Amino acid sequence: MKNVTLFMLILLVCVSCSMAPERPFTKDQLYKTGIYTYFTVNDSPESVLAAINKEGEVVLDALYRNRPVWLKILGKQEGLTVTIVER
């Protein structure tokens, strides 16, 4: 029973970690998300791409109509997905 619990814990930790994408994402793919059109983001596109291509995800501090929000960009095989969270 102890081995099964340990195995499940290790499996859960491995599955929940984000991984770098197989192919690096490009600026065009990042611009298609519209984050630089609709949000005020202080980070440069190059630094955002570097983080996504290295870690597989990035969380950005941004403004939407003078309201502070967090943008979580996740790199998937299908492309980039953006999640918006109000602070």
C-alpha positions as CSV (number, residue, x, y, z in Angstrom):
1,M,0.0,0.0,0.0
2,K,2.8,2.4,0.8
3,N,4.5,1.7,-2.6
4,V,1.2,2.5,-4.4
5,T,0.8,5.8,-2.5
6,L,4.4,6.8,-3.3
7,F,3.9,5.9,-7.0
8,M,0.7,7.9,-7.2
9,L,2.4,10.9,-5.6
10,I,5.3,10.7,-8.0
11,L,3.0,10.4,-10.9
12,L,0.9,13.4,-9.8
13,V,4.1,15.6,-9.5
14,C,5.4,14.6,-12.9
15,V,2.1,15.2,-14.7
16,S,1.5,18.6,-13.1
17,C,4.9,20.0,-14.1
18,S,5.0,22.0,-17.3
19,M,7.5,21.0,-20.0
20,A,9.2,22.9,-22.7
21,P,7.5,22.5,-26.2
22,E,8.9,20.2,-28.8
23,R,9.0,23.1,-31.4
24,P,9.8,26.6,-30.3
25,F,6.9,29.1,-30.7
26,T,7.4,32.2,-32.9
27,K,6.5,35.9,-32.6
28,D,3.6,35.4,-35.1
29,Q,2.0,32.8,-32.9
30,L,2.4,35.1,-29.8
31,Y,0.9,38.1,-31.7
32,K,-2.1,35.9,-32.8
33,T,-3.1,35.6,-29.1
34,G,-3.8,39.4,-29.1
35,I,-2.3,40.1,-25.8
36,Y,-0.3,43.0,-27.1
37,T,-3.4,44.4,-28.7
38,Y,-5.9,44.2,-25.8
39,F,-3.6,44.4,-22.8
40,T,-0.7,46.6,-21.6
41,V,2.1,44.2,-21.1
42,N,5.5,45.5,-19.8
43,D,7.4,42.4,-20.9
44,S,8.9,42.3,-24.4
45,P,7.7,39.7,-26.8
46,E,11.3,38.2,-27.0
47,S,11.4,37.7,-23.2
48,V,7.9,36.2,-23.2
49,L,8.8,33.8,-26.0
50,A,12.1,32.8,-24.3
51,A,10.2,31.9,-21.1
52,I,7.5,29.9,-23.0
53,N,10.0,28.0,-25.1
54,K,12.1,27.2,-22.0
55,E,9.5,26.5,-19.4
56,G,6.3,25.8,-21.4
57,E,4.4,28.6,-19.7
58,V,4.6,32.1,-18.4
59,V,2.6,34.4,-16.1
60,L,2.6,38.1,-17.0
61,D,1.6,41.1,-15.1
62,A,-0.7,43.2,-17.3
63,L,-3.4,45.9,-17.4
64,Y,-6.7,45.7,-19.1
65,R,-8.5,49.1,-19.2
66,N,-6.5,50.2,-16.2
67,R,-7.5,47.1,-14.2
68,P,-4.6,44.8,-13.1
69,V,-4.7,41.2,-14.4
70,W,-2.5,38.2,-14.6
71,L,-2.1,36.6,-18.0
72,K,-1.1,32.9,-18.1
73,I,0.2,31.8,-21.4
74,L,0.6,28.0,-21.8
75,G,2.4,26.5,-24.8
76,K,0.6,23.4,-26.0
77,Q,1.0,21.2,-29.1
78,E,-2.2,22.9,-30.6
79,G,-0.7,26.4,-30.0
80,L,-0.6,29.0,-27.3
81,T,-3.5,29.4,-24.9
82,V,-4.1,32.5,-22.7
83,T,-5.9,32.5,-19.4
84,I,-6.9,35.8,-17.8
85,V,-7.1,36.2,-14.0
86,E,-8.2,39.4,-12.3
87,R,-6.0,40.4,-9.4
